[in-house]
Amino acid sequence: MSPNYNINSLYNISIKSISNEDIDLSQFKGKFILFVNVASKCGFTPQYKELEQLYNTYKNKLIIIGCPCNQFGSQEPGKSQDIKTFCQVNYGVSFIITEKIDVKGTKQHPLYNWLTKKSNNNKINSSVKWNFQKYLVSPQGELIDYFSSITSPLSKKIIKQLN
């Protein structure tokens, strides 16, 4: 799919789970969604613990979707089952993990095309700089903001948006 693919609604994008099942993003209308490009062998990998805490605290109004990506330092080399096992065994992850995707470049997944292109999200252009960059979407499916890798999932910047 071309990186210039125009998608007018987040809810029209399809993505597969790590178990290769379709995830219908429209089922999350009415909830915040935090998208995070994740990796198992990154200095920020311990953020899985904080993401899980955030999810457990706000799961009545927040969905977290981790998107494994191997584009930064080859820090997500594993196959789907390896990634799934790593997340569950090491961090007790219960939020959604997707298939491994590209978050930038010519094979950028349509989800990240929407998240990073103002022409699609009507808010801001951005680029994914490293693993564990976070994108927060409103319950109405509008991009609220994005947060760098160094921003803790439990930071006031993110929490204030959820309250």
C-alpha positions as CSV (number, residue, x, y, z in Angstrom):
1,M,0.0,0.0,0.0
2,S,1.3,3.4,-0.9
3,P,2.4,5.7,1.9
4,N,0.2,8.3,0.4
5,Y,-2.9,6.2,0.8
6,N,-5.8,8.4,1.9
7,I,-7.9,7.2,4.8
8,N,-10.4,9.6,6.2
9,S,-11.4,7.6,9.3
10,L,-9.3,5.5,11.7
11,Y,-12.3,3.2,12.0
12,N,-12.0,2.2,8.3
13,I,-8.5,0.8,8.8
14,S,-8.0,-3.0,9.2
15,I,-5.2,-4.6,11.0
16,K,-4.6,-8.1,12.2
17,S,-3.9,-9.2,15.8
18,I,-0.7,-11.1,16.7
19,S,-2.8,-14.2,16.4
20,N,-3.7,-13.3,12.8
21,E,-7.3,-12.3,13.7
22,D,-9.0,-9.2,12.2
23,I,-9.2,-6.3,14.6
24,D,-12.2,-4.0,13.8
25,L,-11.1,-0.6,15.1
26,S,-14.7,0.6,14.9
27,Q,-15.6,-1.6,17.9
28,F,-13.6,0.8,20.0
29,K,-15.8,3.9,19.2
30,G,-16.5,5.6,22.5
31,K,-13.1,4.7,24.0
32,F,-9.7,6.3,23.9
33,I,-7.1,4.3,22.0
34,L,-3.4,4.5,22.7
35,F,-1.3,3.1,19.8
36,V,2.3,2.2,20.6
37,N,4.9,0.8,18.3
38,V,6.6,-1.8,20.5
39,A,9.7,-3.9,20.5
40,S,11.0,-6.7,22.7
41,K,14.7,-5.8,22.7
42,C,14.6,-2.0,23.3
43,G,15.7,0.1,26.2
44,F,12.1,1.2,26.4
45,T,10.7,-2.3,26.6
46,P,10.1,-2.1,30.3
47,Q,7.3,0.4,29.4
48,Y,5.2,-2.7,28.7
49,K,4.8,-2.8,32.5
50,E,3.5,0.8,32.6
51,L,1.3,0.2,29.6
52,E,-0.3,-2.7,31.4
53,Q,-0.8,-0.6,34.5
54,L,-2.4,2.2,32.5
55,Y,-4.6,-0.3,30.7
56,N,-5.7,-1.9,34.0
57,T,-6.5,1.4,35.6
58,Y,-8.4,2.9,32.6
59,K,-9.7,-0.2,30.8
60,N,-13.3,1.0,31.1
61,K,-12.5,3.9,28.8
62,L,-9.1,3.0,27.2
63,I,-7.9,0.5,24.7
64,I,-4.2,0.0,24.3
65,I,-2.9,-1.5,21.0
66,G,0.8,-2.4,20.8
67,C,2.1,-2.7,17.3
68,P,5.4,-4.7,17.1
69,C,7.9,-3.1,14.7
70,N,11.4,-4.1,13.7
71,Q,12.4,-0.9,12.0
72,F,14.4,0.7,14.8
73,G,17.7,-1.1,15.5
74,S,16.2,-4.5,14.6
75,Q,14.8,-4.6,18.1
76,E,11.8,-6.8,17.3
77,P,13.3,-9.7,15.4
78,G,10.8,-12.3,16.8
79,K,8.0,-14.1,15.0
80,S,4.4,-13.6,16.2
81,Q,4.4,-16.5,18.7
82,D,7.8,-15.3,20.2
83,I,6.5,-11.8,20.6
84,K,3.2,-12.9,22.1
85,T,5.0,-15.3,24.6
86,F,7.5,-12.6,25.5
87,C,4.8,-10.0,26.3
88,Q,2.7,-12.4,28.4
89,V,5.6,-14.1,30.3
90,N,7.7,-11.0,31.0
91,Y,5.0,-8.3,31.4
92,G,1.6,-10.0,31.8
93,V,0.4,-8.0,28.8
94,S,-3.4,-8.3,28.4
95,F,-3.9,-5.4,26.0
96,I,-4.1,-6.0,22.2
97,I,-0.9,-6.7,20.3
98,T,-1.1,-6.6,16.5
99,E,0.8,-8.3,13.8
100,K,4.3,-7.0,13.2
101,I,4.1,-3.9,10.9
102,D,6.1,-1.1,9.4
103,V,5.4,2.3,11.0
104,K,7.4,4.3,8.4
105,G,8.7,4.0,4.9
106,T,7.3,2.6,1.7
107,K,5.6,-0.3,3.4
108,Q,4.1,1.8,6.2
109,H,0.9,0.2,7.5
110,P,-2.3,2.2,6.8
111,L,-2.8,2.7,10.5
112,Y,0.4,4.6,10.9
113,N,-0.3,6.4,7.6
114,W,-3.4,7.7,9.3
115,L,-1.6,8.5,12.6
116,T,1.3,10.4,11.0
117,K,-0.3,12.3,8.1
118,K,-2.3,15.4,8.8
119,S,-4.2,14.8,5.4
120,N,-5.7,11.7,7.1
121,N,-5.9,12.6,10.8
122,N,-6.8,16.3,10.3
123,K,-4.5,17.2,13.2
124,I,-0.8,17.0,12.7
125,N,2.0,15.5,10.7
126,S,4.6,13.5,12.6
127,S,7.1,10.8,12.1
128,V,7.8,7.8,14.2
129,K,11.3,8.3,15.6
130,W,11.9,5.2,17.7
131,N,10.2,2.3,19.5
132,F,7.4,3.1,22.1
133,Q,6.2,6.3,20.5
134,K,2.6,6.7,21.5
135,Y,-0.4,8.1,19.7
136,L,-3.6,8.9,21.6
137,V,-7.0,8.9,19.8
138,S,-10.2,10.3,21.3
139,P,-13.4,8.3,21.9
140,Q,-14.7,10.0,18.7
141,G,-11.8,8.6,16.6
142,E,-9.8,11.9,16.4
143,L,-6.1,12.1,17.0
144,I,-5.4,13.9,20.3
145,D,-1.6,14.0,20.3
146,Y,1.5,11.9,20.1
147,F,4.2,11.3,22.7
148,S,7.8,10.4,22.3
149,S,9.4,7.2,23.4
150,I,10.8,8.8,26.6
151,T,7.3,9.8,27.7
152,S,6.1,7.2,30.3
153,P,2.7,5.7,29.6
154,L,1.9,6.8,33.2
155,S,2.9,10.5,32.6
156,K,0.7,13.4,33.5
157,K,0.6,14.3,29.8
158,I,-1.2,11.1,29.0
159,I,-3.3,10.7,32.2
160,K,-4.7,14.2,32.0
161,Q,-6.2,13.4,28.5
162,L,-8.0,10.4,30.0
163,N,-9.6,12.2,32.9
